[in-house]
Amino acid sequence: MTILDKIIIDKRKEVDLRKSLIPIQQLEASILFESETLSLTQKLKTSQSGIIAEHKRRSPSKSVINQSLNVQDVAKGYEDAGVCGMSVLTDGKYFGGSLDDLIVARASCDLPLLRKEFIIDEYQIIEAKAYGADVILLIAAILTRDEIKQFSELAKSLYLDVLLEVHNEEELHKSIMPSLDMLGVNNRNLKTFEVSLETSKQLSEQIPNDFVKVSESGISAVEAIKELRPYGYKGFLIGENFMKTDNPGASAIEFINTLGT
Ligand SMILES: O=C(O)c1ccccc1NCC(=O)[C@H](O)[C@H](O)COP(=O)(O)O
């Protein structure tokens, strides 16, 4: 069994429990559920840096990254650095995140916020909206084409942007549909943890131009972004490289300054 299989088994139990504790009607009554969303897709189209900076305490591949920071400081720091958006991991068991992290990030900055989660149920999309997200992630490796369609259409009806993540050709070809906004190529194989920027390069040509292309994971130097831009990538999701430092915001400023225009 891969780590991804384990995550999904646990996630099903977690979502069932959440559903029994907080009914959908209660989520829909949240103030944030009615709030206007911010479009990460539009921001990436016009941004110079394209950086989406992540809040990530730990991960299955790296264990502890940084447990001593508070989300408020990280969110403000990223916003001051001029990143395009912030990704907030909300999985507790494997990444040390929570929906509270998302709410704190929402209260601390005006960046488009991505709920970084293993979405397997419509309920989690309603939750994302109720806790202040602007964007959801759908992972092709854990969803059927019908689920991707159903989930992305629900997200669009709630004015959430949709980032669809793929890691290989098969996932890409089964997923392409008009209800997606951004196509993310994860450079990390979620089953083996192997990371290679070549994955983004190899898949880029097959991604239709209608979608904003995002390269995810394993980006630790500005050279990687300079290498990936000619392949059409506009967005770059960076977690560990910023979060492993004492001050992720300062690290993001330095990164963006070094990148230049
Ligand atoms: O990061 C992991 O170890 C991981 C393992 C299993 C499933 C997902 C995982 N990561 C989620 C992500 O996609 C990354 O947090 C994100 O792309 C940032 O990656 P990085 O810049 O390498 O921290």
The ligand as a Gaussian input file, in Angstrom:
#p B3LYP/6-31G(d) Opt

LIG

0 1
 O        5.100000      16.771000       0.291000
 C        4.881000      15.552000       0.444000
 O        5.675000      14.786000       1.022000
 C        3.606000      14.931000      -0.047000
 C        3.406000      13.570000       0.127000
 C        2.229000      12.973000      -0.280000
 C        1.231000      13.726000      -0.871000
 C        1.424000      15.097000      -1.053000
 C        2.597000      15.691000      -0.651000
 N        2.809000      17.047000      -0.790000
 C        1.820000      17.977000      -1.212000
 C        2.359000      18.934000      -2.207000
 O        1.913000      18.881000      -3.312000
 C        3.435000      19.907000      -1.803000
 O        3.233000      20.289000      -0.482000
 C        3.538000      21.163000      -2.656000
 O        3.540000      20.920000      -4.002000
 C        4.841000      21.925000      -2.266000
 O        5.941000      21.070000      -2.438000
 P        7.408000      21.459000      -1.905000
 O        7.736000      22.802000      -2.434000
 O        8.306000      20.406000      -2.447000
 O        7.322000      21.464000      -0.406000

